[in-house]
Amino acid sequence: MTIFMPWVTSLTPKLLFAPLLATATEAEPSMVLAGVLLSLVVIYFASKVGGELSNSLGFPPVLGELVGGVIVGLSALHLLVFAEGGANGSESAIMNFLELTAGLSPDAAEATFKVQSEVISILSELGVIILLFEVGLQSNLKELLAAGIQATIVACVGVAVPFAAGTLGLMTLFGVPAIPAIFAGAALTATSIGITSKVLSELGQLQSKEGQIIVGAAVIDDVLGIIVLAVVASLAKTGEVDISNVIYLIISSTVFLVGAILLGKFFNNSFVAIADKLQTRGQLVIPALIFAFILSYIGAAIHLEAILGAFAAGLIFDETDKRKELEKQMEPIADVAVPIFFVCVGAKTNLGVLNPAVPANREGLIIAIFLIVVAILGKVVTGAAVWGQGNINRLAIGVGMIPRGEVGLVFAGVGSASGVLSPPLEAAIIMMVIITTFLAPPLLRIVFKSGGGEIKSETLV
């Protein structure tokens, strides 16, 4: 074995990064691999420390991952910066470290940095595909259909009001171009079902009328949000608002999602039969990922988003007898892939553009305040859409729809990757996600107490 190890070691980076290195011949393959490995060390360290601290304070771990990314990224330590964001090799602390410790030549540092940052960006995009597959897997179709007309109307109001108010407000008040304004407005539509259900469970309100409407509406919000995201992301690629194109995207997104789910009902039995016959490791999760990646490819190929296909695949597998087992096997994969996405979103965000001490930044700060106000009020009004329920806490329903959490970060991440968002607008969206998610837990406690609801101690198993 020792005879072949030097050959294998020297060849591995070239095999892994050959396609990327073809466009950057001056990059050093071994240094690209070293840079990627150090970047992953930074990402996982930031995600774990941030997640643990956030969890200990009673907030969702995903927020800690985001804040950890902000600290190690462009806003602070510059351990994780990206060429597509305008950074260069000299700004990367990792490249500087490789020059000092691993013999990276200054001449090759810039090319090495570009390839290394591109690899991390690709891993980040893979992470969001895994995330949306897991979200689809956890979104029960039967619960979605059983949520009822009340939850459906709450969800529709919770999508339409903040989207319209945010988009029109940005265009008329701040002169933001149509495409970025639409993207920011779309980011306001999200509701984090994971954060909402966790808080309701801790308050003992998950099985209350309010809790059932909130969770049902949040599930429907996820579906509507994914369709909206697919539409606006595709608009960002074309660079213009074409009504016929918008109609095409809405119809194609809906047909693709519904068609994939209907066809999936015929696929379920075949999938279970195939999984039962396979004998090697990964007999369940590997075929599932193959199917998810195929649907993701189809979504991208028809000019939608890959994440729409991943979400549809998750919904399909939710109907199989193997769902619980598959969900359990996906957890370690998501634990490895998803933090890359969240930390990278934070790392690419330059919160310095919101510094009020710099006169040029004040407009961005005002935009952030505007988005936060619209994000809160746009969801609070959803409680007014509930009718025929005499003794119900409508304010609690509205407040329960406020947190954007990981769903809002998906919008920010896709917008950042598309290049459609300006740095101030991207930072404003990130601030909106952080503030709404931090505000929701204490506000829910207050409104349930003020509404006469009894706060119990309850946890979900």
Disulfide bonds with the S-S distance in Angstrom:
none
